Amino acid sequence: MTTQQEVPSSAVISILVENESGALARVLGLFSGRGYNIESLTVAPVDEAGRLSRINVVTTGTPHAIAQVQAQLKRLVPVYRVVNLSATGPHVARELALAKVVATGEARAESLRIAQAFRARVVDTTATSFVFELTGSPEKLNSFIDLMRPLGLAEISRTGVVAISRGPDTL
């Protein structure tokens, strides 16, 4: 019998690391070495001196497996802090997507109506195509993409999730 604790769920893990060669490879090696899939990954320097980087990883696992990953990440040498934002309370998660829609006629007009409803911006246009820029939650982006598929969605590029906790607490 499966208990509630054994049900896999998605987790957003933020990791503060020293911005040095090989730091990202060590973090990724921990995930791949244990067979955990990374659904989304973002990394960028976050301090003025450029000596610290923040890595945001979205993965899926049981609460026990996610806790194990956190504990193992904390033991890596370039890691300063690890927080499972999904477990620590409210957080803000956003993603950027560029979506190319190739369409003419009514499908072209409909794609513009949907884009307006989702507050997507047209960042490139030709006589037969649009490139839309959209930011929001991963669920919002997925909904937009699903609606654009039958209208001529030709290509998608996504950044991956960036996330931060709400309130005064920091990583």
Residue pairs with C-beta under 8 A, 6 or more apart in sequence:
5 62
5 63
5 64
6 62
6 64
7 62
8 60
8 61
8 62
8 65
9 60
9 61
9 62
9 63
9 86
10 39
10 58
10 59
10 60
10 86
11 58
11 59
11 60
11 61
11 66
11 84
11 85
11 86
11 87
12 56
12 57
12 58
12 84
12 85
12 86
12 91
12 93
12 161
12 163
13 56
13 57
13 58
13 59
13 66
13 69
13 70
13 73
13 82
13 83
13 84
13 85
13 86
14 54
14 55
14 56
14 57
14 82
14 83
14 85
14 163
14 164
14 171
15 27
15 54
15 55
15 56
15 57
15 73
15 79
15 81
15 82
16 46
16 52
16 53
16 54
16 55
16 79
16 80
16 81
16 82
16 171
17 23
17 24
17 27
17 52
17 53
17 54
17 55
17 76
17 78
17 79
17 80
18 51
18 52
18 53
18 78
18 80
19 45
19 50
19 51
19 52
19 53
20 78
22 78
23 53
23 78
24 43
24 53
24 55
26 76
26 77
26 78
27 55
27 57
27 73
27 76
27 79
28 38
28 41
30 69
30 72
30 73
30 76
31 37
31 38
31 57
31 59
31 69
34 68
34 69
34 72
36 59
36 61
36 65
36 69
37 59
37 60
38 57
38 58
38 59
39 58
39 59
39 60
40 56
40 57
40 58
40 95
40 138
40 160
40 161
41 55
41 56
41 57
41 58
41 160
42 55
42 56
42 159
42 160
42 161
42 162
43 53
43 54
43 55
43 56
44 53
44 54
45 51
45 52
45 53
46 52
46 53
46 54
52 80
54 171
56 160
56 161
56 162
56 163
58 138
58 160
58 161
59 66
59 69
61 69
63 87
66 84
66 87
67 84
70 82
70 84
73 79
73 82
74 82
81 171
83 165
83 171
85 91
85 93
85 163
85 164
85 165
88 165
88 169
89 165
89 166
89 167
90 165
90 166
90 167
91 163
91 164
91 165
91 166
92 163
92 164
92 165
92 166
93 137
93 138
93 161
93 162
93 163
94 135
94 136
94 137
94 161
94 162
94 163
95 135
95 136
95 137
95 138
95 141
95 158
95 159
95 160
95 161
95 162
96 133
96 134
96 135
96 158
96 159
97 133
97 134
97 135
97 141
97 144
97 145
97 156
97 157
97 158
97 159
98 123
98 131
98 132
98 133
98 156
98 157
98 158
99 120
99 131
99 132
99 134
99 144
99 145
99 148
99 153
99 155
99 156
100 129
100 130
100 131
100 132
100 153
100 154
100 155
100 156
101 108
101 111
101 129
101 130
101 132
101 148
101 151
101 152
101 153
101 154
102 128
102 129
102 152
102 154
103 111
103 128
103 129
103 130
103 151
103 152
104 128
107 151
107 152
108 128
108 130
110 151
111 130
111 132
111 148
111 151
111 152
112 122
112 130
114 120
114 144
114 147
114 148
114 151
115 121
115 122
115 130
115 132
115 134
115 144
118 134
118 136
118 140
118 143
118 144
119 134
120 132
120 133
120 134
120 144
121 132
121 133
121 134
122 130
122 131
122 132
122 133
123 131
123 132
123 133
124 130
124 131
125 131
129 154
132 144
132 148
134 140
134 141
134 144
138 161
141 158
145 153
145 156
164 171
165 171
